[in-house]
């Protein structure tokens, strides 16, 4: 295990069905995984604790990275008292902290959070009803013109999602599959080049699919490398993914992370600060990973009307100034009714507002979803907008691999085309223009 003691943060993820008193209100987390995270101040304290106290309980999963160590263990009812004694000693003797592990959710198809909603209302296979496709989006944002100069070769897009369906060998050929990773203890979630949900495959197709019969123009960066980061969106899993991406970036790889997950809520979660996932996110950005996030599909959940640019519905990490947050409109440049609005939960005077930019997703648009094409009547969500910006960042890095995240953000925002009928809290700087951005790199 690499690193020096005082620079290390050792972290356990322990399955637990009884919440001990951590001093943190339940409202601090919009979703809990049922696990507890135990964080040590350094490697020496972690080793001393395991030598003296032993592992917390039988371990069934672990991930070891340069600056991250996570384990998960099943805890039954009769083991709760044992866990509380163990955790209490780690806090008082070894300086550890214990808190609930958060559970993120994919920014899924619009309306998919509505109970008892017929799936046919948001995704179906009646392709004859499609009114637009990824090719229309590629043209609308000028990616086809940008391809005359670059198609993304040399850059790598990491899709942190439900996996990528590896059976689609034309869209995702072996030569562009740089890596795959999964930290899930569930056997059905361990193959990164599989996707039981379809959501991750959609994001990967938009960002970087090779041209095919179904996707004749391919994605935004059709020659970029791909890393499939499959997750069930538990906090410890996302920490492991960003820690691995940090290590790859330190080796000199130019990586863009496409992330379409967050907290599915209409009310602001209490901000726990830069702990756990956000700590690893900061390290990844500091090491050169360019990070793009969907704004979220929570505007209606927050009580906002389709033409209003309030209330705010962009939560926590999506408010960070050091990453790109992406809203979505339709091809007629009307903001989708669900697209989250700013200025962002962490906004204060002088901070940049969120979202940063907007990318279009078409009404009744066909897209690769899992192993087959589907039509989504209400657009592709901000999940389908984020990978467009990730693809654009990959195009930029393929031309100039020395661009920083700040430079990439600045150039994308400067070239964006404002939508006259909406304010910045809806659209940010406006709709992305890939051709203008690439021309200026």
Secondary structure, 3 states (H helix, E strand, C coil): CCCCHHHCCEEEEEECCCCCCCCCCHHHCCCEEEEEEEEECCHHHHHHHHHHHCCCCCCCEEEECCCCEEEECCCCHHHHHHHHHHHHHHHHHHCCEEEEEEECEECCCCCCCCCCCCHHHCCECCHHHCCECHHHHHHHCCHHHHCCCCCCCCCEEEEEECCCCCCCCCCCCHHHEEEEEECCCCHHHCCCCCCCCCHHHHHHHHHHCCCCCCCCCCCCCCCCEEEEEECCCEHHHHHHHHHHHHHHHHCCCCEEEEECEECCCCCCCCCCCCCCHHHHHHHHHHCCCEEEEECCCCCCCCCCCCCCCCCCCCCHHHHCCCCEEEEEECCCCCECCCCCCCCCCCCCCCCCCCCCEEEECCCCEEEEECCEEEEECCCCHHHHHHHHHHHHHHHHHHHCCCCCHHHHHHHHHHHCECCCCCCHHHHCCCECCHHHHHHHC
